[in-house]
């Protein structure tokens, strides 16, 4: 086991059991798949985002500040 993985596992052990199980499922899914495949809905979202960028549509500084505040950052 790498040092980073060992550090991550140690951190996970401090979380509530329900959260540990959720994250364990994610880790197992990632370990079993050689690559991640986007769903059709995710592909559509990426295409829509690229189209917005191509049109020059970006979030304002105010919108970004509100977003960061929402997530406590």
N, C-alpha and C positions, 0 to 999 in steps of 0.2 A: 504494500500500500504506500502511496506517495505521502509526503509530509502534508501537502495541501489537502488531500482527501482525508487523511487522519484528522486534520484540524476541522474540516467540515463535519465529519461524523461526530466529533466531540461537541461541536456547537449544536448539532441536531439533537443530541442526547439531553440537552437542557430544555428543549421545547415540550409542550404538553403532548401526551401520547397520541391524541387525535392528529395533531399537526405532524408528528413523527411518521405516522402511518401514511398521511397524504404525501409527504415528501419521499418516503420510501417507495411508494408506487411510481412516482415520477422518475426516481433514480433507476428503478428496475426497468421501466419502459425505455428509458434512454440507453441503458446497458444492453437491452435485447435488440434494439434497432441499430443498424449500421448508419442510418441517416434519418433525418426527420423530413416528412413530407407534409407540405402545406395542404390544408383542406381547400376545396373549391371556394369557400367563403373567404378564407384567408388570402388566397390568390387574388380574388376580386378586390379585397381591401388594399393589397399592395399595388395593384394596377391603378386603382382610384387615387392612391397617394402619389404615384408617379405622375399621373395626369395633372394633379394639383400643382406639383412642382414644375412641370413643364409649362403650366399657365402662369407661373410666378406667384402662386398662392401660398403664403407662409403665415404662420401665427405671428401676431404682434408681440412686442415685448410685454405688454400688459396681459395678454392671454397666457403667455408663458409663465409670468409671475403668479397668476391665479392658479395655474396648473400645479406649479411647484408648491404653492401654499396648501393646496388641497391634499397633497401627499406629504405634507410636513417637511418639505425640503427647503 
